[in-house]
Amino acid sequence: MQRIQGDVLRGHLEGMVLAALSRGEAHGFEVLRRLEELGCGALSLKEGTLYPVLYRLEEAGLVQAAWEDDSSERRGPRRRIYRLNKKGAGDLARRRADWAHFVTIVGGILGAPA
């Protein structure tokens, strides 16, 4: 399967990250893993691409983030855990509706089956 990366993803990353977080709270690496899994391995994202998206979503009030509890038995540095909030869930619903409309219109123009 051809990998999807670069310009093709621009404009969609925020919605894709919100969708990954709709499956439950996660740290950045887990978000990357979910996107790769949901994208059937065709998605190629790097941490350097993901974290600015997470920061923008947090700044926009669409996700909440907190540092992992120190009492964890996990070794290594603490991780920042991201969680979709009510505003983010509403934004995701709007993005999904916009996407469905886009696919219908462009699919009709390109002759793809609906």
Rosetta blueprint (number, residue, H / E / L):
1 M L
2 Q L
3 R L
4 I E
5 Q L
6 G H
7 D H
8 V H
9 L L
10 R L
11 G L
12 H L
13 L H
14 E H
15 G H
16 M H
17 V H
18 L H
19 A H
20 A H
21 L H
22 S L
23 R L
24 G L
25 E L
26 A E
27 H E
28 G H
29 F H
30 E H
31 V H
32 L H
33 R H
34 R H
35 L H
36 E H
37 E H
38 L H
39 G L
40 C L
41 G L
42 A L
43 L E
44 S L
45 L L
46 K L
47 E H
48 G H
49 T H
50 L H
51 Y H
52 P H
53 V H
54 L H
55 Y H
56 R H
57 L H
58 E H
59 E H
60 A L
61 G L
62 L L
63 V E
64 Q E
65 A E
66 A E
67 W E
68 E L
69 D L
70 D L
71 S L
72 S L
73 E L
74 R L
75 R L
76 G L
77 P L
78 R L
79 R L
80 R E
81 I E
82 Y E
83 R E
84 L E
85 N L
86 K H
87 K H
88 G H
89 A H
90 G H
91 D H
92 L H
93 A H
94 R H
95 R H
96 R H
97 A H
98 D H
99 W H
100 A H
101 H H
102 F H
103 V H
104 T H
105 I H
106 V H
107 G H
108 G H
109 I H
110 L H
111 G L
112 A L
113 P L
114 A L
